[in-house]
Amino acid sequence: MKINPSAPLPKPKPNFHLVKILVTAISPVDYKPTEIPYIGRLLVSYPATPRLDFAGRIVTPATGSNLKADDLVFGVAGTSPLAGGALAEYAFVNEKHTLAIPEGVSILDATVLGVAGLTAYQSIVPHVKKGDRIFINGGSGSKSQKLLDRLGADVVIDYKKGSVLSALLATEQKFDHAVDNVGNIGDKELWWKWDQYSNPGASYVLVAGELFVSSVIDMAKEAVLPKLLGGVKGKIDGFWPAPKPEDLGQVTQWIKELHR
């Protein structure tokens, strides 16, 4: 990666804001796809400017937009999910993927509401209803148990102190949904045995994973094969965040409420 001080401004596109980027945040989607051997080279055309999450100031608003020049905004940059373009001084951003930063919310906090906020929202909310029991793998660092307790976690499992799978299998109540933010495909037990600690029809959403050709092929094979021939018995779903305006709006509303 290198800085190109002579890079031209991006070309104008209909329904896009020209934004001066103030802050950008890195997320796994910015680099993991390109790390896949052989396939990664085909996914992104070079030279490419990465980064999706951003916060910035509007220079030229999209025609007909309610936003105006100098407004502070955040969102998801780019027309390609693999080369967002936010790691630049200026970027064109789809007006549907851009929202004003709420009053009281810092630019730094707003920067991560795009990909990270949508991932947290979309991997859970569409799949559950009130009262459902959810397992989140990699929901927090080990030092954040007080935060998890405050947010309503019933049980916190420290993977350093014992087997996560054993703890899950020992629970009296089964789960209605799971979100895996770790995705150790090399150690597949958590999702391989999902059916043993979940209720019928429950989804296991695999947000993260080790992107090696062998592991991707292995996972696809197990998902397609019938159960009797070695296929996964539980329901395993892949995940990719979609920058839907209504979802970004809901995440923003919750952040506004937290800062009141």
Secondary structure as GFF3:
##gff-version 3
##sequence-region A 1 260
A	DSSP	beta_strand	16	25	.	.	.	ID=ss1
A	DSSP	three_ten_helix	28	30	.	.	.	ID=ss2
A	DSSP	three_ten_helix	33	35	.	.	.	ID=ss3
A	DSSP	alpha_helix	39	43	.	.	.	ID=ss4
A	DSSP	beta_strand	53	60	.	.	.	ID=ss5
A	DSSP	beta_strand	72	76	.	.	.	ID=ss6
A	DSSP	beta_strand	90	94	.	.	.	ID=ss7
A	DSSP	three_ten_helix	95	97	.	.	.	ID=ss8
A	DSSP	beta_strand	98	100	.	.	.	ID=ss9
A	DSSP	alpha_helix	107	111	.	.	.	ID=ss10
A	DSSP	alpha_helix	115	122	.	.	.	ID=ss11
A	DSSP	three_ten_helix	125	127	.	.	.	ID=ss12
A	DSSP	beta_strand	134	137	.	.	.	ID=ss13
A	DSSP	alpha_helix	145	151	.	.	.	ID=ss14
A	DSSP	three_ten_helix	159	161	.	.	.	ID=ss15
A	DSSP	alpha_helix	164	169	.	.	.	ID=ss16
A	DSSP	beta_strand	175	180	.	.	.	ID=ss17
A	DSSP	alpha_helix	189	192	.	.	.	ID=ss18
A	DSSP	three_ten_helix	194	196	.	.	.	ID=ss19
A	DSSP	beta_strand	198	206	.	.	.	ID=ss20
A	DSSP	alpha_helix	213	224	.	.	.	ID=ss21
A	DSSP	three_ten_helix	227	229	.	.	.	ID=ss22
A	DSSP	beta_strand	235	238	.	.	.	ID=ss23
A	DSSP	alpha_helix	245	258	.	.	.	ID=ss24
###
